[in-house]
Amino acid sequence: MHAVWQHFGVSMISVTFVFPITLWMRLLGATASCWVGDRIGRKKPLMVAILGYSLCNLAAGLAAGLLEEKAQQKKHYHRLPRCATRWIPKLARAFTS
């Protein structure tokens, strides 16, 4: 966590605040999805969840492409590989290049 709050320039308290919020939202989401699954069946909520994850992955992929395009336009492309080597594990770097 030390590297994360230094990189983004935020306080350690705000970074550590995100983790409990994430766990509470997972609990809330699991409870809501179980309730909906019991009411209308398991197949429809599963399909909605898969569609939602797919759309989020599509948005993340497009955002990464736009970031790379903006960096090339501003001639800052040399900074992107350093960022990738910092945040992407060594075993996964072959798949990202």
QUINORLIN-V447914 format. One line per field, one symbol per residue. ss: DSSP state (H for helix, E for strand, C for the rest). psi: psi as a letter, one per 20 degrees, with the letter a starting at -180 (. if undefined). A space follows every 50 residues. Layout:
ss=???
psi=???
This chain:
ss=CHHHHHHHCCCHHHHHHHHHHHHHHHHHHHHHHHHHHHHHCHHHHHHHHH HHHHHHHHHHHHHHHHHHHHHHHCCCHHHHHHHHHHHCCHHHHHHHC
psi=hghghggikrqhghgihhghggghhggghggghgghhhgjrhgghghggg gghghhhgghghghghghgghhhjkkhihghhghhgipqhhihhhi.
